[in-house]
Amino acid sequence: MKKVALFYILLLVSSLSLAEDNLDSNKKKGLDISVRLKDSDSGWVDSTSNMQMLLKFSNGRSAKRDMKVKNLEVESDGDKSLMTFVSPKDVSGTSFLTYSHVSKEDDQWMYLPSFKRIKRISSKNKSGSFMGSEFSYEDLSSFEVSKYDFLYIGEETYQKEKCYIVESYPKNKFSGYSKLVSWINIEKMRTEKVEYYDKDGALLKILSVKKFSKLNEKFWRPVVSIMENKQSGNVTEMYWTNIKLKTGLVQSDFSKNALKRSF
Amino acid sequence: MKITFFLLCLFFCNLANSIVFDSKGNIGLGYSYFPYDSIVENTVSNYKFIDSSLDIKISNDKQNQYLTISPYLLRSSGTTGNIDHIDFRNFSYLYSYGNFQFEIGISKVYWGVTESIQVVDIVNQIDFLSNIDGSDKLGQPLIYFSIENNYGNFETILMPYFRERKFFSGNERYKLSLPSSAQPIKVDYDVSQYQSKKKNRNLDFGFKWSNYYNDLDIGISFFKGTNRDPIPIYNYLENSFVMYYEDLYQFGIEAQYLVDSLTLKLEVVYKSLDSGDFYESVMGLEKTYYDFNNWGFDLGLLFEYLWNDRTNVSVTNRSLIDQLKIKSHTIKGESISPYSNDLFFGIRLSSNDADSTSLLTGIIFDPKYNEYTFSLEASRRVGNSLTLNSTLYSISNASDKSHLYSSQNDDFLELKVQWHF
């Protein structure tokens, strides 16, 4: 009897450690895929684009937001971005300058053109809505591998494209999410769909990219994305136009002086 | 006119083959209502107004040269004083090359970090006629250089022309009076006096270094030139106020530190004037609760302490004294300048919805003299291009020593519809 019990205990322990091994290898595979995703999207140097958001609320109302966006790839740190509102007209010229960082909190400033005032703002407001849309500040900040723990879940065909499914767990305590589940196109190395889970573990939002554009024969950029809030029923559609890479922007185009020129 | 021509020439002579044209603006229709009868006779109890600002920006396709033209206009019906005015908030040529920036013309430079008042901010004159709370500024003629690098942002400003502060007059509210008097005194701008022999054409100089280190933003500034705050001197021969502008040396420090959703703010200046040297400071904090209680808006709580040690103003300028036939002009006492020992409490609400509804309310309170200034501003977007704005403003019974004694019943409510294009 004792021998049998011992046998079962041994069996249990070994299967546990097998599961442990499996978990470790899936974590590593998740990380590997994410590193490849980041690497395949490096080398674009800088970009300029126009972004339009169409906010559709579950009560039937809708609103539009237009922005000019500039991005700069920064080697060995997070990207820099400068976003300037074009509409609604009453906030036209209001700009956000963000320095993303790999190993510490992002730095962020807001520019109010009527006062010519630059205000440092807290980057802790990650989960807050960006101008009433279903996108949060966190969703719009640059993707950095070091900000998440990853777990490989499996493979699945999504919209006729073979995809990896990878879960990402935000390390930052101010994140509005407990986890993200991403569908990453295996062949094209681009993210097709993301599910966002709130702090309680419930499904909050689903982002799906409806259309991509391939720039400079290498870089996949979403052109039409839709963010559906599964809890409120609100939807935000995001359209990107005039995307240009390697336009010759430099560090000084992302300075506080540049913020004052952004109008 | 010469300057305009010069700026246009500078711009178009340098122009590349294509230009980018950008413009925006707004027109507002407003109504101001004063519920209480003024203690001054013949003053309005309400008036309608229209204001408009326009921003035109022309740049070259390399986006390193800009011509900016931003006129502001205010017209009211039923008032007989100074309210109606036009001002160029901006009329400048800007050139940037790498981390170097140069601007010449009329422009605005904002210094400071606090909310209730900004003691460091000095470059632009206050435009009281547009906004009684002092947050609107007149365009300042200037030449501006800045270099921004890893050691910070180094700004140098030359200001060749000084702009006087204008006050309400005619049947308007908030006119100046002698202390303890209900009789408003007109300001005689034709005889404004300056300590500087060059009067309003003194070349003022400003310098500021600023940088940030992780969550700390810091700035150190210096200003030498004409003080933006005049001393009103009563001319009993003419029964008018003569505004006296002294030479000012100002050293300033501003700092802001972020701790999660808490912001700590500090501004300190040392002002050296003929009429007396003094320190002035504002320090405080702002705590933000993002999506407060899941109610769909951000709640900000503000607290600031305002302090200065100015206890006397003593004008001994010989020529001024001779001209006005007065012995000397000296004011002593704790409350000669406002905000000498005051507390500010404020609440900021901003919704995360399509209307961007926002509300900012605050009270500056002097616990010793039981004086306060209260303001509430709320705004909301309607559709894509209209905003509704309302302002409530109230000051308590002004102290006997204040030049705003006659304004004690001048609380008002302002409503404004703004169309943005």
Chai-1 contact restraints between the chains, C-beta under 6 A:
chainA,res_idxA,chainB,res_idxB,connection_type,confidence,min_distance_angstrom,max_distance_angstrom,comment,restraint_id
A,L55,B,A354,contact,1.0,0.0,6.0,A-B,restraint_1
A,A63,B,A354,contact,1.0,0.0,6.0,A-B,restraint_2
A,P88,B,N384,contact,1.0,0.0,6.0,A-B,restraint_3
A,K89,B,S385,contact,1.0,0.0,6.0,A-B,restraint_4
A,K89,B,H420,contact,1.0,0.0,6.0,A-B,restraint_5
A,D90,B,T387,contact,1.0,0.0,6.0,A-B,restraint_6
A,D90,B,H420,contact,1.0,0.0,6.0,A-B,restraint_7
A,S92,B,K24,contact,1.0,0.0,6.0,A-B,restraint_8
A,F115,B,Y110,contact,1.0,0.0,6.0,A-B,restraint_9
A,K116,B,K108,contact,1.0,0.0,6.0,A-B,restraint_10
A,K116,B,Y110,contact,1.0,0.0,6.0,A-B,restraint_11
A,R117,B,Y110,contact,1.0,0.0,6.0,A-B,restraint_12
A,R120,B,D217,contact,1.0,0.0,6.0,A-B,restraint_13
A,R120,B,Q256,contact,1.0,0.0,6.0,A-B,restraint_14
A,S122,B,L258,contact,1.0,0.0,6.0,A-B,restraint_15
A,S122,B,S261,contact,1.0,0.0,6.0,A-B,restraint_16
A,K124,B,D260,contact,1.0,0.0,6.0,A-B,restraint_17
A,K124,B,S261,contact,1.0,0.0,6.0,A-B,restraint_18
A,N125,B,Y290,contact,1.0,0.0,6.0,A-B,restraint_19
A,G128,B,Y290,contact,1.0,0.0,6.0,A-B,restraint_20
A,S129,B,N352,contact,1.0,0.0,6.0,A-B,restraint_21
A,G132,B,N352,contact,1.0,0.0,6.0,A-B,restraint_22
A,G132,B,D353,contact,1.0,0.0,6.0,A-B,restraint_23
A,G132,B,A354,contact,1.0,0.0,6.0,A-B,restraint_24
A,S252,B,G98,contact,1.0,0.0,6.0,A-B,restraint_25
A,S252,B,N99,contact,1.0,0.0,6.0,A-B,restraint_26
A,S255,B,E148,contact,1.0,0.0,6.0,A-B,restraint_27
A,N257,B,Q101,contact,1.0,0.0,6.0,A-B,restraint_28
A,N257,B,S146,contact,1.0,0.0,6.0,A-B,restraint_29
A,N257,B,E148,contact,1.0,0.0,6.0,A-B,restraint_30
A,F263,B,D22,contact,1.0,0.0,6.0,A-B,restraint_31
A,F263,B,K57,contact,1.0,0.0,6.0,A-B,restraint_32
